[in-house]
Amino acid sequence: MTHSRISRLRARRTISVTDFRKNPAAHMKEAMGDTLAVLSRNRVEFYAVPPARFEGLVDRLEALEGSRCGTAQ
């Protein structure tokens, strides 16, 4: 018997790869700014992240990296 590792889902909304592939822009619009976990065989294949959220995450990472290096502005 094999055991699959269950990981924490990092999105409130999910969609299958098949459905997402049909019209990604419409699904992202329908998500209203939320991140989508795109599933294949009930496992997260990837996360579809809206641009504003992605940019915010990158800004936070850059700020954290800057503070670790002592170069935060």
Secondary structure, DSSP 8 states (H G I E B T S, - for coil): -----------SEEEEHHHHHH-HHHHHHHTTT--EEEEETTEEEEEE--HHHHHHHHHHHHHHHHHHHT---
